Amino acid sequence: MISKNKGVTMFKTTTVFFAISVFCFVIKALIPTTVDSNGFLNEPFFFLIPMGYLFLFLSLLIGVLTLVIKLTKKIN
């Protein structure tokens, strides 16, 4: 059902998505946020938070699907 090369490719994809997710969260944590004189919060890289969660979700989804496919292949 799933070839060995495709399994390795899916593992690499999962690892890359997870690394991008960690990178987004680390960069967001390192960039300072400021409050201006009017009381507005300035977060220049706020978009990294949803992107980090998106890549984390994708890595978990692909990882779980790869695991399920491998387990069902071993059972059959």
C-alpha positions in Angstrom: 0.0 0.0 0.0 2.7 2.5 0.9 6.2 2.0 -0.5 9.3 2.3 1.7 10.5 5.5 -0.1 7.1 7.1 0.3 7.2 6.4 4.1 10.6 8.0 4.3 9.4 11.0 2.4 6.4 11.4 4.7 8.7 11.2 7.7 10.9 13.9 6.2 7.9 16.0 5.5 6.7 15.6 9.1 10.1 16.6 10.4 10.3 19.6 8.2 6.8 20.9 9.2 7.6 20.4 12.9 10.9 22.2 12.5 9.2 25.1 10.8 6.6 25.2 13.6 9.4 25.3 16.3 11.2 28.0 14.2 8.0 30.2 14.1 7.4 29.9 17.9 11.1 30.7 18.7 11.3 33.7 16.4 8.0 35.0 17.8 9.4 34.6 21.4 12.6 36.5 20.5 11.0 39.5 18.8 10.0 42.1 21.4 6.4 43.5 21.6 5.9 47.1 22.5 3.0 49.3 23.7 2.9 52.7 22.2 1.8 55.9 23.9 -1.9 55.4 23.0 -1.9 51.9 24.7 -1.9 49.9 21.5 0.0 46.7 21.5 2.5 46.4 18.6 3.4 42.8 17.7 5.2 43.0 14.4 5.3 39.2 13.8 2.0 38.1 15.3 1.3 36.0 12.1 4.0 33.6 13.3 1.7 32.3 16.0 -1.1 30.9 13.8 1.5 29.7 11.2 3.3 27.8 14.0 0.1 26.1 15.0 -0.7 25.3 11.4 2.6 23.7 10.8 2.4 21.8 14.1 -1.0 20.5 13.2 0.1 19.4 9.8 3.2 17.6 11.2 1.0 15.8 13.7 -1.6 14.9 11.1 1.0 13.6 8.6 2.8 11.7 11.4 -0.3 10.0 12.7 -1.5 9.1 9.2 2.0 7.6 8.4 1.9 5.6 11.6 -1.6 4.3 11.0 -0.7 3.3 7.4 2.4 1.5 8.6 0.5 -0.3 11.4 -2.3 -1.4 9.1 0.2 -2.6 6.6 2.0 -4.7 9.2 -1.4 -6.2 10.4 -2.4 -7.3 6.9 
